[in-house]
Structures are given as structure tokens and as C-alpha cells.
Amino acid sequence: MRQLIRDLCWVLFFMGLFQLTQAQGPASGAQYRVSLFLLEDCKISQAYIPELIRLYRIFAHDSIEFEGLFPAPSSDLSGMESFKRKHVVPWSCRLDPEQSEANRLGIRVMPEVAVWRTDNGKLLYRGRIDNRWADIGKRRARATRHELQDCLTAITEGQVWEFRETEAIGCLLSTEE
């Protein structure tokens, strides 16, 4: 019985710590944030995880951080955690149940990305990851345009990057259950 109580205390402690971390978001000194808006059961979100992991491995460092957000009303903590485990997602993730981040960044589809400066909130890029998806159900063999990678390359090379936007293809962000 003591062991059960001790285990329960640890579970409650870590749940509280996790909820505090989720509410605060990532705490770092990064100058840029790549906000990845995802949906656990969206096939296009799932299909892009290997590409997003590849980009994370190349570009995530002291000045660029990645963060996954799950803004769909159907998203919950257990679904998000299951998605992270299944796809071995290396970046931090949190729920956006009020869609405050999605609304602030103008997100309408999942997956959709936003790259922005953390010091002033200036948006540098919003849209698709690349052009692999021409439309729902229409996937190219390979992408010929790599907008997210181009933006991150420009940042790391110190190039001037003016705001750009592309249309993301994916599951529509709805405010209804």
C-alpha cells in the first residue's frame, strides 16, 4: 500500500510539472521559433513528421527552436503524447485548446507552420512545409519547393528574409468539436 501511495505521489508530481511546462511553453533564449501546427489523426500531418524531424536535426540550435502545437478541439493530452511517442517527435509539444496561438499566427490548416521572431513576434513565414501535397489526396512523388527549409536556411545564413506566405494543404482547423 505504501508503494502504491508513493507511486501515486510521483505520478501526481510529474503531471503537475508537465502541466506547468505545457502552460509556459518552451523557455529558451532562441531568437526564432518554428511553430508546427499538427493534428494527431491527420494523415498529412503524420506523413510530414519524417521531413520535420529532418529539418529539426539540421536547424534546431541555440537561436532556432521548434515547437509542436495541437489546436484542434478534438486534441487532448493523451492523444498528443501518443502521437509524440509513435512518431518519436524530438521537439516540445503542447495543446492550444483555445486556439490562441493558431489565431495569433493566422493558422487555418494542419499541418501548417509559422516561423517568427521571439523578441518582437514578427512573422517571417506561414504556410506549407513544402509542395509535396498539391491538394487533398494529390501527393507528388517528391517536393520541388521547400519553403520552410528555405526560410530556415536564410535565417542561419544571416540573409534578409521578408515575410512570405503559402497555402498549406491539410486538415482544416475547426473551432467545433
Secondary structure, 3 states (H helix, E strand, C coil): CHHHHHHHHHHHHHHHHHHHHHHHCCCCCCCEEEEEECCCCCHHHHHHHHHHHHHHHHHCECCEEEEEEECCCCCCHHHHHHHHHHHCCCCEEEECCCCHHHHHHCCCEECEEEEEECCCCCEEEEECCCCCEEECCEECCCCCCCHHHHHHHHHHCCCCCCCEECCCCCEECCCCC
